[in-house]
Amino acid sequence: MGSIRITRLPAPSADPSLLGQIFDYSDAFDVRVPRPDSRTAEQWARCALEQAPTPMRRAVLLIHRRVLRLRLEPVGRPDNVLGWHVRSSQPDQIELEASGPLMRAVIIGRRTAPVATEVRTFVFYRRRLAAAVWALVGPLHRRVAPYLLKRGARSA
């Protein structure tokens, strides 16, 4: 039996789901699992985000709400994943979105093979201050995201 591999991919320059929108930041991670994962993209996202350890979940929510100033929806509703609005949910793809006065962010999770999922994050600045805030939060995001992705993959 193999292990779970998380690889940071080159930052995407576009995504078909964004319909040509210009973004200020992007990243992508490839998640490889040893066996095919039969969960839907939404189930996978919920597992990675909503079933993270309570201190991690609270820290993520605190940073999203207080530092990035994203207006998250009440957690626990079927139309959102950890407060992020579900823009679209299909068996092999989910699109999450959150907005606030500083920025808007979109996360797209897409199964690319029975054992592979790609997760892309896009950030759109609304104010100049957003670039400075993201310069502080971005490195943390690039460390926490693989941890959450690995936890989500592990629970398959």
C-alpha positions as a LaTeX table, in Angstrom:
\begin{tabular}{lrrr}
\hline
Residue & $x$ (\AA) & $y$ (\AA) & $z$ (\AA) \\
\hline
Met1 & 0.00 & 0.00 & 0.00 \\
Gly2 & 1.35 & 3.44 & $-0.97$ \\
Ser3 & 1.14 & 6.69 & 0.88 \\
Ile4 & $-0.61$ & 10.00 & 0.36 \\
Arg5 & 1.43 & 12.56 & $-1.58$ \\
Ile6 & 0.77 & 16.29 & $-1.62$ \\
Thr7 & 2.68 & 18.24 & $-4.26$ \\
Arg8 & 2.63 & 21.97 & $-4.78$ \\
Leu9 & 2.06 & 22.68 & $-8.46$ \\
Pro10 & 3.07 & 25.76 & $-10.45$ \\
Ala11 & 0.63 & 28.60 & $-9.82$ \\
Pro12 & $-2.20$ & 28.40 & $-12.33$ \\
Ser13 & $-2.50$ & 31.33 & $-14.71$ \\
Ala14 & $-6.20$ & 30.69 & $-15.36$ \\
Asp15 & $-9.09$ & 28.36 & $-14.59$ \\
Pro16 & $-12.14$ & 27.67 & $-16.77$ \\
Ser17 & $-14.43$ & 28.15 & $-13.76$ \\
Leu18 & $-13.30$ & 31.76 & $-13.41$ \\
Leu19 & $-14.36$ & 32.74 & $-16.93$ \\
Gly20 & $-11.27$ & 34.84 & $-17.61$ \\
Gln21 & $-11.36$ & 36.79 & $-14.34$ \\
Ile22 & $-8.04$ & 38.39 & $-13.39$ \\
Phe23 & $-6.77$ & 37.33 & $-9.96$ \\
Asp24 & $-3.94$ & 38.61 & $-7.82$ \\
Tyr25 & $-2.75$ & 35.33 & $-6.29$ \\
Ser26 & $-3.09$ & 31.66 & $-7.13$ \\
Asp27 & $-1.69$ & 28.35 & $-6.03$ \\
Ala28 & $-2.40$ & 24.69 & $-6.65$ \\
Phe29 & $-1.79$ & 21.40 & $-4.90$ \\
Asp30 & $-1.98$ & 17.89 & $-6.30$ \\
Val31 & $-3.21$ & 15.22 & $-3.88$ \\
Arg32 & $-2.42$ & 11.58 & $-4.71$ \\
Val33 & $-3.91$ & 8.70 & $-2.75$ \\
Pro34 & $-2.96$ & 5.00 & $-2.94$ \\
Arg35 & $-6.51$ & 3.80 & $-3.72$ \\
Pro36 & $-9.40$ & 5.31 & $-5.68$ \\
Asp37 & $-11.52$ & 7.67 & $-3.58$ \\
Ser38 & $-15.27$ & 7.24 & $-4.11$ \\
Arg39 & $-16.32$ & 10.36 & $-2.19$ \\
Thr40 & $-17.75$ & 13.34 & $-4.01$ \\
Ala41 & $-15.67$ & 16.49 & $-4.20$ \\
Glu42 & $-17.96$ & 18.11 & $-1.63$ \\
Gln43 & $-17.63$ & 15.19 & 0.79 \\
Trp44 & $-13.87$ & 15.39 & 0.37 \\
Ala45 & $-13.83$ & 19.16 & 1.03 \\
Arg46 & $-16.04$ & 18.80 & 4.10 \\
Cys47 & $-13.76$ & 16.12 & 5.48 \\
Ala48 & $-10.61$ & 18.21 & 4.91 \\
Leu49 & $-12.02$ & 21.43 & 6.35 \\
Glu50 & $-14.87$ & 20.63 & 8.71 \\
Gln51 & $-13.34$ & 17.55 & 10.31 \\
Ala52 & $-9.95$ & 19.11 & 10.99 \\
Pro53 & $-8.94$ & 19.16 & 14.66 \\
Thr54 & $-10.93$ & 21.75 & 16.59 \\
Pro55 & $-7.95$ & 24.05 & 17.32 \\
Met56 & $-7.00$ & 24.06 & 13.62 \\
Arg57 & $-10.59$ & 24.71 & 12.54 \\
Arg58 & $-10.91$ & 27.59 & 14.99 \\
Ala59 & $-7.60$ & 29.08 & 13.88 \\
Val60 & $-8.60$ & 28.87 & 10.20 \\
Leu61 & $-11.96$ & 30.53 & 10.94 \\
Leu62 & $-10.31$ & 33.23 & 13.06 \\
Ile63 & $-7.80$ & 34.11 & 10.33 \\
His64 & $-10.42$ & 34.02 & 7.59 \\
Arg65 & $-12.86$ & 36.20 & 9.52 \\
Arg66 & $-10.61$ & 38.57 & 11.49 \\
Val67 & $-7.42$ & 38.89 & 9.46 \\
Leu68 & $-8.61$ & 38.37 & 5.87 \\
Arg69 & $-11.99$ & 39.86 & 6.85 \\
Leu70 & $-13.95$ & 37.34 & 4.77 \\
Arg71 & $-17.67$ & 37.31 & 5.48 \\
Leu72 & $-18.22$ & 33.64 & 6.10 \\
Glu73 & $-21.65$ & 32.07 & 6.35 \\
Pro74 & $-22.75$ & 30.33 & 9.56 \\
Val75 & $-20.82$ & 27.07 & 9.82 \\
Gly76 & $-22.79$ & 23.83 & 9.60 \\
Arg77 & $-25.29$ & 24.72 & 6.92 \\
Pro78 & $-25.59$ & 22.49 & 3.83 \\
Asp79 & $-24.94$ & 25.40 & 1.43 \\
Asn80 & $-21.44$ & 26.07 & 2.77 \\
Val81 & $-18.24$ & 24.30 & 3.75 \\
Leu82 & $-16.70$ & 25.77 & 6.91 \\
Gly83 & $-18.50$ & 29.03 & 6.15 \\
Trp84 & $-17.40$ & 29.21 & 2.50 \\
His85 & $-20.32$ & 29.47 & 0.07 \\
Val86 & $-20.68$ & 26.46 & $-2.24$ \\
Arg87 & $-20.76$ & 28.09 & $-5.70$ \\
Ser88 & $-20.98$ & 24.76 & $-7.47$ \\
Ser89 & $-20.90$ & 21.12 & $-6.41$ \\
Gln90 & $-20.62$ & 18.22 & $-8.83$ \\
Pro91 & $-19.37$ & 14.71 & $-8.12$ \\
Asp92 & $-15.82$ & 15.47 & $-9.32$ \\
Gln93 & $-15.60$ & 19.21 & $-8.64$ \\
Ile94 & $-16.47$ & 21.74 & $-5.98$ \\
Glu95 & $-16.14$ & 25.52 & $-6.06$ \\
Leu96 & $-16.11$ & 27.48 & $-2.82$ \\
Glu97 & $-16.16$ & 31.26 & $-2.51$ \\
Ala98 & $-15.80$ & 33.82 & 0.28 \\
Ser99 & $-15.74$ & 37.61 & 0.03 \\
Gly100 & $-15.01$ & 40.55 & 2.25 \\
Pro101 & $-14.03$ & 44.19 & 2.04 \\
Leu102 & $-10.34$ & 43.40 & 1.39 \\
Met103 & $-10.58$ & 40.47 & $-0.99$ \\
Arg104 & $-12.55$ & 37.69 & $-2.59$ \\
Ala105 & $-11.25$ & 34.12 & $-2.66$ \\
Val106 & $-12.24$ & 31.05 & $-4.64$ \\
Ile107 & $-11.17$ & 27.47 & $-3.95$ \\
Ile108 & $-11.69$ & 24.88 & $-6.69$ \\
Gly109 & $-11.27$ & 21.20 & $-5.93$ \\
Arg110 & $-11.28$ & 18.93 & $-8.97$ \\
Arg111 & $-10.75$ & 15.17 & $-9.20$ \\
Thr112 & $-8.36$ & 14.64 & $-12.09$ \\
Ala113 & $-8.12$ & 10.84 & $-11.77$ \\
Pro114 & $-9.60$ & 8.19 & $-9.43$ \\
Val115 & $-6.52$ & 8.61 & $-7.22$ \\
Ala116 & $-5.78$ & 12.31 & $-7.81$ \\
Thr117 & $-7.37$ & 15.61 & $-6.83$ \\
Glu118 & $-6.16$ & 19.10 & $-7.64$ \\
Val119 & $-7.02$ & 21.99 & $-5.35$ \\
Arg120 & $-6.57$ & 25.55 & $-6.60$ \\
Thr121 & $-6.87$ & 28.77 & $-4.62$ \\
Phe122 & $-7.44$ & 32.16 & $-6.23$ \\
Val123 & $-7.39$ & 35.51 & $-4.41$ \\
Phe124 & $-8.76$ & 38.76 & $-5.84$ \\
Tyr125 & $-7.70$ & 41.95 & $-4.04$ \\
Arg126 & $-10.31$ & 44.64 & $-3.54$ \\
Arg127 & $-8.10$ & 47.15 & $-1.74$ \\
Arg128 & $-4.38$ & 47.86 & $-1.65$ \\
Leu129 & $-4.22$ & 46.71 & 1.94 \\
Ala130 & $-5.18$ & 43.21 & 0.75 \\
Ala131 & $-1.73$ & 42.66 & $-0.79$ \\
Ala132 & $-0.03$ & 43.43 & 2.53 \\
Val133 & $-2.41$ & 41.22 & 4.49 \\
Trp134 & $-1.96$ & 38.35 & 2.03 \\
Ala135 & 1.83 & 38.77 & 2.19 \\
Leu136 & 1.52 & 37.85 & 5.87 \\
Val137 & $-1.16$ & 35.14 & 5.57 \\
Gly138 & $-0.03$ & 33.56 & 2.27 \\
Pro139 & 2.98 & 31.69 & 3.71 \\
Leu140 & 0.77 & 30.30 & 6.48 \\
His141 & $-1.83$ & 29.25 & 3.89 \\
Arg142 & 0.86 & 27.38 & 1.91 \\
Arg143 & 1.78 & 25.40 & 5.05 \\
Val144 & $-1.73$ & 24.74 & 6.40 \\
Ala145 & $-3.36$ & 23.81 & 3.08 \\
Pro146 & $-1.23$ & 20.67 & 2.52 \\
Tyr147 & $-1.87$ & 19.59 & 6.12 \\
Leu148 & $-5.65$ & 19.90 & 5.66 \\
Leu149 & $-5.51$ & 18.22 & 2.25 \\
Lys150 & $-3.57$ & 15.29 & 3.67 \\
Arg151 & $-6.07$ & 14.88 & 6.51 \\
Gly152 & $-8.93$ & 14.94 & 4.02 \\
Ala153 & $-7.22$ & 12.35 & 1.82 \\
Arg154 & $-6.33$ & 10.13 & 4.77 \\
Ser155 & $-9.95$ & 9.72 & 5.82 \\
Ala156 & $-10.97$ & 8.16 & 2.50 \\
\hline
\end{tabular}
